């Protein structure tokens, strides 16, 4: 079984969304989270979906799932204090009802990355089934540097080898759930995503090149970029481009 675990627990502070969390902001009458979920809903490679949601917005989300006919969602669970905690909440819900964790693939994806596509989802599933995991990446098109404690440049990264890690990030449930359980026992809380966590525990990670437009909407400019790309995609369908 292939399960999508969608994280929709952010509050949108950097987006200055005062009335509702960023994942529920709308474009063309449809919330961002629904734009995202529709790709996993229509993917032939996804069997079920789990959504981790802000506790106070679960009822609202359930209404959206019904309105937009998202039928693959089997779990909607409240998140935790941190992103790492929230992912664990989703994994735990899946694990409790899963009969074969060794053969269940979990694709973790940000609910505010609505510019993913079904082809990339299929590529992730294929890579993870073959290699044990898959991390969506894009090439770095600008110079990447590292700085010291004084904010002075101490290294310039070879751009030909640099990639930006995005999502989905796929692992077998037994591996990713086990790593989260271990991290909680050891008090490790520094994982900003699943790739960071699994790299910390020594797993060799494999990559899948994804669309450069697969951005995470965290600021007002990101939302305007999303709108522009969405409208361009819609226009290309209308004009048959």
C-alpha positions as CSV (number, residue, x, y, z in Angstrom):
1,X,0.0,0.0,0.0
2,X,1.1,3.6,-0.8
3,X,-0.1,6.2,1.7
4,X,0.3,10.0,1.4
5,X,0.8,11.8,4.7
6,X,0.0,15.4,4.2
7,X,1.1,18.0,6.7
8,X,-1.4,20.8,7.1
9,X,-0.6,22.0,10.6
10,X,1.0,25.4,9.9
11,X,-0.5,28.7,11.1
12,X,0.8,31.0,8.4
13,X,2.6,33.6,10.5
14,X,5.0,34.5,7.8
15,X,2.1,34.8,5.3
16,X,0.3,37.2,7.6
17,X,-2.9,35.3,7.2
18,X,-4.9,36.6,10.1
19,X,-8.2,35.1,9.4
20,X,-7.3,31.5,8.7
21,X,-4.2,29.3,8.4
22,X,-2.3,29.5,5.1
23,X,-3.3,26.0,4.0
24,X,-7.0,27.2,3.9
25,X,-6.4,30.4,1.9
26,X,-8.2,30.2,-1.4
27,X,-7.3,30.5,-5.1
28,X,-10.3,30.4,-7.5
29,X,-12.6,29.4,-4.7
30,X,-10.5,26.4,-3.7
31,X,-8.3,26.2,-0.6
32,X,-4.5,25.5,-1.0
33,X,-4.8,22.2,0.9
34,X,-7.4,21.0,-1.6
35,X,-5.3,22.0,-4.6
36,X,-2.6,19.8,-3.0
37,X,-4.8,16.9,-2.1
38,X,-6.3,16.6,-5.5
39,X,-3.0,15.5,-7.0
40,X,-2.8,12.6,-4.5
41,X,-6.5,11.9,-4.9
42,X,-6.1,11.4,-8.7
43,X,-2.8,9.6,-8.5
44,X,-3.1,5.9,-9.5
45,X,-0.2,5.2,-7.2
46,X,-1.8,6.5,-4.0
47,X,-4.2,4.2,-2.1
48,X,-5.0,6.3,1.0
49,X,-4.3,9.7,2.5
50,X,-3.7,10.8,6.1
51,X,-3.9,14.6,6.9
52,X,-2.3,16.1,10.0
53,X,-4.3,19.2,10.7
54,X,-4.5,22.0,13.3
55,X,-6.8,20.7,16.0
56,X,-9.2,23.6,15.8
57,X,-9.6,23.3,12.1
58,X,-10.3,19.6,11.7
59,X,-14.1,20.0,11.4
60,X,-13.6,22.7,8.8
61,X,-11.2,20.4,6.8
62,X,-13.7,17.6,7.0
63,X,-16.3,19.8,5.4
64,X,-13.8,20.7,2.6
65,X,-13.1,17.0,1.9
66,X,-16.8,16.4,1.5
67,X,-17.4,19.5,-0.6
68,X,-14.5,18.8,-3.0
69,X,-15.1,15.0,-3.0
70,X,-11.7,13.9,-1.7
71,X,-12.4,10.3,-1.0
72,X,-9.0,8.8,-0.3
73,X,-8.5,10.5,3.1
74,X,-8.8,7.8,5.8
75,X,-7.3,9.7,8.7
76,X,-7.5,13.3,9.8
77,X,-5.4,13.7,13.0
78,X,-4.4,16.7,15.1
79,X,-0.8,17.8,15.0
80,X,1.8,18.2,17.8
81,X,3.9,21.1,19.1
82,X,6.5,20.9,16.3
83,X,6.6,19.7,12.7
84,X,8.5,16.6,13.8
85,X,5.8,15.9,16.4
86,X,3.0,16.4,13.9
87,X,4.5,14.0,11.4
88,X,4.8,11.4,14.2
89,X,1.1,11.9,15.0
90,X,0.3,11.0,11.4
91,X,2.7,8.1,11.3
92,X,1.3,6.7,14.5
93,X,-2.3,6.8,13.2
94,X,-1.2,5.0,10.1
95,X,0.9,2.5,12.0
96,X,-2.0,1.6,14.4
97,X,-4.2,0.4,11.5
98,X,-1.5,-1.0,9.2
99,X,-1.1,-4.7,8.9
100,X,2.2,-4.7,7.0
101,X,4.5,-1.8,7.9
102,X,7.4,-3.3,6.0
103,X,5.6,-3.1,2.7
104,X,3.6,0.1,3.3
105,X,5.2,3.2,1.6
106,X,4.5,6.6,3.2
107,X,4.9,9.7,1.0
108,X,5.2,12.8,3.3
109,X,4.2,16.1,1.7
110,X,3.6,19.6,2.7
111,X,0.0,20.7,2.4
112,X,1.2,24.1,1.2
113,X,3.1,22.7,-1.8
114,X,0.1,22.7,-4.3
115,X,2.3,22.7,-7.4
116,X,3.3,19.1,-7.2
117,X,2.2,16.8,-10.1
118,X,1.1,13.2,-10.5
119,X,4.1,12.3,-12.6
120,X,6.5,13.2,-9.8
121,X,4.3,11.3,-7.3
122,X,4.7,8.2,-9.5
123,X,8.4,8.7,-9.8
124,X,8.7,8.9,-6.1
125,X,6.8,5.7,-5.5
126,X,8.9,3.9,-8.2
127,X,12.2,5.1,-6.7
128,X,11.3,4.3,-3.1
129,X,10.0,0.8,-4.0
130,X,13.3,0.1,-5.8
131,X,15.7,1.8,-3.3
132,X,13.9,2.0,0.0
133,X,13.3,5.7,0.0
134,X,13.0,8.8,-2.3
135,X,13.5,12.5,-1.8
136,X,12.2,15.0,-4.3
137,X,14.9,17.6,-5.1
138,X,15.5,20.4,-7.5
139,X,18.8,21.7,-8.8
140,X,20.3,24.9,-7.2
141,X,20.3,27.7,-9.7
142,X,22.0,30.3,-7.4
143,X,25.3,30.3,-5.5
144,X,25.0,28.6,-2.1
145,X,27.3,29.6,0.7
146,X,27.7,28.7,4.4
147,X,28.6,31.2,7.1
148,X,30.2,31.1,10.5
149,X,29.0,32.4,13.8
150,X,29.9,36.0,12.7
151,X,27.9,35.7,9.5
152,X,31.0,35.7,7.4
153,X,31.3,33.4,4.5
154,X,33.3,30.3,5.3
155,X,32.5,28.1,2.3
156,X,31.0,28.4,-1.2
157,X,29.2,25.2,-2.2
158,X,29.9,23.5,-5.5
159,X,26.6,24.4,-7.3
160,X,26.9,21.4,-9.7
161,X,26.4,19.1,-6.7
162,X,23.9,21.2,-4.7
163,X,20.2,20.3,-4.6
164,X,17.2,21.7,-2.8
165,X,15.3,19.1,-0.8
166,X,11.6,19.3,-1.2
167,X,8.7,16.9,-0.9
168,X,7.2,14.3,-1.2
169,X,9.7,12.3,0.8
170,X,8.9,8.6,0.8
171,X,10.0,5.9,3.2
172,X,8.7,2.5,4.2
173,X,6.5,2.8,7.3
174,X,8.6,0.5,9.4
175,X,11.7,2.6,8.7
176,X,10.3,6.1,9.2
177,X,8.1,5.2,12.2
178,X,11.0,3.4,13.8
179,X,13.2,6.4,13.4
180,X,10.6,8.7,15.0
181,X,10.2,6.4,17.9
182,X,14.0,6.2,18.4
183,X,14.3,10.0,18.1
184,X,11.6,10.5,20.8
185,X,13.4,8.1,23.2
186,X,16.7,9.9,22.6
187,X,15.3,13.4,22.8
188,X,16.4,14.3,19.3
189,X,14.1,17.2,18.1
190,X,16.3,18.8,15.3
191,X,14.7,17.2,12.3
192,X,13.1,19.8,10.0
193,X,11.9,17.1,7.6
194,X,12.0,13.3,7.2
195,X,15.2,13.4,5.1
196,X,17.0,15.2,7.9
197,X,15.8,12.6,10.4
198,X,16.8,9.6,8.3
199,X,20.1,11.1,7.4
200,X,20.8,11.6,11.1
201,X,20.3,7.9,11.6
202,X,22.6,7.0,8.8
203,X,20.2,6.0,6.0
204,X,21.5,6.3,2.5
205,X,19.0,8.6,0.7
206,X,18.0,8.5,-3.0
207,X,16.7,11.5,-5.0
208,X,14.0,12.2,-7.6
209,X,14.2,15.4,-9.7
210,X,11.0,17.3,-9.3
211,X,9.4,20.4,-10.8
212,X,11.1,23.6,-9.9
213,X,7.7,25.2,-9.3
214,X,7.0,22.8,-6.5
215,X,7.5,25.6,-3.9
216,X,6.3,25.8,-0.4
217,X,3.9,28.7,0.2
218,X,5.2,30.5,3.3
219,X,5.1,34.2,2.3
220,X,2.9,36.6,0.3
221,X,5.3,36.4,-2.7
222,X,5.0,32.6,-2.7
223,X,1.2,32.9,-3.0
224,X,1.5,35.3,-5.9
225,X,3.9,32.9,-7.6
226,X,1.5,30.0,-7.0
227,X,-1.4,32.1,-8.6
228,X,0.7,33.0,-11.6
229,X,1.8,29.4,-12.3
230,X,-1.7,28.0,-11.6
231,X,-3.2,30.5,-14.1
232,X,-0.5,29.7,-16.7
233,X,-1.3,26.0,-16.4
234,X,-5.0,26.7,-16.8
235,X,-4.4,28.8,-19.8
236,X,-2.2,26.2,-21.5
237,X,-5.0,23.7,-21.1
238,X,-7.5,26.2,-22.6
239,X,-5.3,27.0,-25.6
240,X,-4.1,23.4,-26.0
241,X,-0.5,24.3,-25.5
